Amino acid sequence: MRQLMIGQAINFFEDLYEICLQAGVLLLLTPSLPKVPLSGSTRWLNNTPLIQLKAQFKKDENFWFTFFHELGHIVLHGKKYISLENVDFAAVDYKKEEEANQFAISHTSPSFTR
């Protein structure tokens, strides 16, 4: 996934979709809706995690940060936490949001090596 981010291929989403699918994660792009601040969300459909991202980001780094943030919720928080990025709602757990932010930073930072 990180190699796709670094490579910046034009059709990276198709490859990212396949990688996610092989890992058992559904990945969807949704058209941006006017006046809806949602960048991404994570939820579970039965036992399958779903990452849903808006289809248009102004910067590639925003797409990748949001993707890894939502992936962080799957890896770190499992089925019981639903994430709606950039939406303030009563059930938001700020500790889990910060953990997902740190997960995203660790995977998008230029100093990250593996």
C-alpha positions as CSV (number, residue, x, y, z in Angstrom):
1,M,0.0,0.0,0.0
2,R,2.8,2.4,0.9
3,Q,4.5,1.6,-2.4
4,L,1.4,2.7,-4.3
5,M,1.4,5.9,-2.3
6,I,5.0,6.6,-3.1
7,G,4.7,5.6,-6.7
8,Q,1.8,7.9,-7.4
9,A,0.5,5.9,-10.4
10,I,-2.4,7.3,-12.2
11,N,-4.6,4.2,-11.7
12,F,-3.4,3.4,-8.2
13,F,-6.9,3.0,-6.9
14,E,-7.5,-0.2,-8.9
15,D,-4.3,-1.7,-7.4
16,L,-5.2,-0.5,-3.9
17,Y,-8.7,-1.9,-4.3
18,E,-7.2,-5.3,-5.2
19,I,-4.8,-5.3,-2.3
20,C,-7.6,-4.5,0.2
21,L,-9.8,-7.1,-1.3
22,Q,-7.1,-9.8,-1.0
23,A,-6.8,-8.7,2.7
24,G,-10.5,-9.0,3.2
25,V,-11.3,-5.3,3.3
26,L,-13.8,-3.6,1.0
27,L,-12.8,-0.3,-0.4
28,L,-15.3,2.1,-1.9
29,L,-15.1,5.6,-3.5
30,T,-18.2,7.7,-3.1
31,P,-18.9,11.0,-5.0
32,S,-18.4,14.1,-2.9
33,L,-21.7,15.6,-1.8
34,P,-22.1,19.4,-1.5
35,K,-22.0,20.6,2.1
36,V,-21.1,17.1,3.5
37,P,-17.8,17.3,5.3
38,L,-17.2,13.5,5.2
39,S,-13.8,12.5,4.0
40,G,-13.9,8.8,4.9
41,S,-15.6,6.3,7.1
42,T,-15.1,2.8,8.4
43,R,-17.8,0.3,9.3
44,W,-18.3,-3.4,9.2
45,L,-20.7,-5.4,7.0
46,N,-21.2,-8.6,9.0
47,N,-17.6,-9.7,9.4
48,T,-16.1,-7.6,6.5
49,P,-14.5,-4.2,7.2
50,L,-15.5,-1.5,4.7
51,I,-13.5,1.7,4.1
52,Q,-15.4,4.3,2.2
53,L,-13.7,7.4,0.9
54,K,-14.9,10.4,-1.0
55,A,-13.9,10.2,-4.6
56,Q,-12.2,13.6,-4.9
57,F,-9.5,15.0,-2.6
58,K,-7.7,18.2,-3.3
59,K,-4.3,16.7,-2.5
60,D,-3.0,13.1,-2.8
61,E,-1.6,13.3,0.7
62,N,-5.1,14.0,2.1
63,F,-6.4,10.8,0.4
64,W,-3.6,8.7,1.7
65,F,-3.8,10.1,5.3
66,T,-7.5,9.4,5.3
67,F,-7.1,5.9,3.9
68,F,-4.5,5.0,6.5
69,H,-6.5,6.7,9.3
70,E,-9.6,4.5,8.4
71,L,-7.4,1.4,8.0
72,G,-6.0,2.2,11.5
73,H,-9.5,2.0,12.9
74,I,-9.9,-1.5,11.4
75,V,-6.5,-2.7,12.7
76,L,-6.6,-1.0,16.1
77,H,-10.3,-0.9,17.1
78,G,-12.1,-3.7,15.3
79,K,-15.8,-4.1,14.8
80,K,-17.2,-2.1,17.6
81,Y,-16.0,1.3,16.5
82,I,-17.6,3.2,13.5
83,S,-15.5,6.1,12.2
84,L,-16.9,9.1,10.3
85,E,-13.9,11.3,9.4
86,N,-14.4,15.1,9.8
87,V,-17.9,14.6,11.3
88,D,-18.6,15.6,14.9
89,F,-21.1,13.2,16.5
90,A,-22.0,12.2,20.0
91,A,-20.4,8.8,19.9
92,V,-17.0,10.0,18.8
93,D,-14.1,8.6,20.8
94,Y,-11.3,11.2,20.7
95,K,-8.7,8.7,22.0
96,K,-9.5,6.3,19.2
97,E,-9.4,9.1,16.7
98,E,-6.0,10.1,17.9
99,E,-4.8,6.5,17.8
100,A,-6.0,6.3,14.1
101,N,-4.2,9.6,13.4
102,Q,-1.0,8.2,14.8
103,F,-1.4,5.0,12.7
104,A,-1.9,7.2,9.6
105,I,1.1,9.4,10.4
106,S,3.3,6.3,11.0
107,H,2.4,5.0,7.5
108,T,2.5,8.2,5.5
109,S,5.5,9.9,7.1
110,P,8.6,10.1,4.8
111,S,10.7,8.8,7.7
112,F,8.7,5.5,7.8
113,T,10.8,2.6,6.7
114,R,10.1,-1.1,6.5
